[in-house]
Amino acid sequence: MKGRAARGAAEAQQPRPCDRYKHACAVCRGFVYLYGGHGSTTLRDFWRYHTVKNEWEMLDCSRDGPEELEEHSMVAYKGSLYIFGGMVDSAFTQAKTPLWIYDIDSARWTESCNEPAETESSAPANRKGHSAVVYHSSMYIYGGYFGIKGISQEFWEFHFDTRKWLCVSSPCHSSGPGARHGHSAVVYHTAMYLFGGLLGLTEQRDLWRWDFGSSSWSSIRTSQGPPPVVGHASIVCKDSMLIFGGGISNSSPYDDLWKYHFHTQTWK
């Protein structure tokens, strides 16, 4: 019993992140990385979870790391983490492209400042509640909101090797998901699947597919599926997309788990 009590005391003393939401996570090399979010205030702490040891480790972000962020995104690619958006709205944040890159091997941050270009829309401005996915050697950002400036339907590509941004064109903006935030997005084979979120002031339950080969959107019609939802999470597991949680305004969050099978295009 003494050994068990000692282990319990040791676990209680181990560092771990505080309660939070609106944070971002990514998996790289068998570790889970977590940055920021909102607890009693907006946070800027950086953590790594060892899945084998079941231990948290707090990482240094004091030099060149991001500031306090919430509703940002984080993806992993070839040993680096890419954090985008989530800054507190101000004239300063709207004038810069908020992208930070963390090299895991050197444990160093760099801020990717957009190079001046002839057009003002050469790179995306700060936003929250967008989605970010990785396909081949690029990160794709969709939607989000700009605070008082409203909601975005912009679709951007960031090429990891050249560190250049490209505004992704589609045949017709009206044929896509439209301006929304709080949605989720995953990549399966040669397409990105986007689900739910807030379109205007209304939660959605629609499912969209972006084909990277033809650069076109298509709406996937299903008779069943999750209710309208915002703030949920989604991942790909084998040949399915799993969606968990979320909710609607002025209501308790859901604890539902839904599974969408890509080949049969059915929910359960």
DAWO-V289189 format. One record per pair of residues at least 24 apart in sequence whose C-alpha atoms are under 8 Angstrom apart, sorted by sequence separation. I is the first residue (numbers start at 1). GAP is how many residues later the second one is. D is the distance in whole Angstrom. If there is no record, write none. Layout:
i:gap:d
I:GAP:D
I:GAP:D
This chain:
i:gap:d
44:24:4
79:24:6
80:24:6
137:24:7
153:24:8
204:24:4
205:24:6
239:24:7
43:25:5
44:25:6
79:25:6
153:25:5
154:25:8
203:25:5
204:25:6
42:26:6
43:26:6
79:26:7
97:26:7
152:26:8
153:26:4
203:26:6
204:26:7
42:27:6
43:27:7
97:27:6
98:27:7
152:27:5
153:27:6
203:27:6
42:28:7
97:28:5
98:28:6
151:28:6
152:28:6
96:29:6
97:29:6
151:29:6
152:29:8
17:30:7
95:30:7
96:30:7
151:30:7
37:31:8
38:31:8
94:31:6
177:31:7
197:31:8
198:31:8
36:32:6
37:32:6
38:32:6
93:32:8
94:32:6
124:32:7
176:32:8
196:32:6
197:32:6
198:32:6
226:32:7
36:33:5
37:33:4
93:33:6
123:33:8
196:33:6
197:33:4
225:33:7
35:34:8
36:34:6
37:34:7
66:34:7
196:34:6
197:34:7
65:35:7
144:35:8
145:35:7
143:36:6
144:36:6
145:36:6
89:37:8
143:37:6
144:37:4
143:38:6
144:38:7
17:39:8
87:39:7
16:40:5
85:40:8
86:40:7
87:40:7
14:41:8
15:41:6
16:41:7
85:41:5
86:41:6
87:41:8
124:41:8
176:41:5
225:41:8
14:42:8
15:42:7
16:42:8
84:42:8
85:42:5
86:42:5
123:42:6
175:42:7
176:42:7
224:42:8
225:42:5
15:43:7
85:43:6
86:43:8
122:43:7
123:43:7
175:43:8
176:43:8
222:43:7
224:43:6
225:43:7
64:44:8
65:44:5
122:44:7
123:44:8
222:44:7
224:44:8
63:45:8
64:45:6
65:45:7
66:45:8
122:45:8
170:45:6
171:45:7
203:45:6
222:45:8
23:46:8
24:46:8
63:46:7
64:46:6
65:46:8
169:46:7
170:46:6
23:47:6
24:47:7
64:47:7
170:47:8
183:47:6
184:47:8
22:48:5
23:48:6
24:48:6
25:48:8
26:48:6
27:48:8
28:48:6
61:48:8
182:48:5
183:48:6
184:48:7
186:48:7
188:48:7
22:49:5
23:49:7
24:49:6
25:49:6
26:49:6
27:49:7
28:49:8
151:49:8
182:49:5
183:49:7
184:49:6
185:49:7
186:49:6
187:49:7
22:50:8
24:50:6
25:50:8
26:50:6
29:50:8
114:50:8
131:50:8
182:50:8
184:50:6
186:50:7
28:51:7
112:51:8
130:51:5
131:51:8
129:52:5
130:52:7
131:52:7
133:52:7
135:52:7
128:53:8
129:53:5
130:53:7
131:53:6
132:53:7
133:53:6
134:53:7
129:54:7
131:54:6
133:54:7
26:55:8
72:55:8
186:55:8
72:56:6
71:57:5
72:57:7
73:57:7
75:57:7
77:57:8
89:57:7
70:58:7
71:58:5
72:58:7
73:58:7
74:58:7
75:58:7
76:58:8
89:58:7
71:59:8
73:59:6
75:59:7
133:59:8
75:64:8
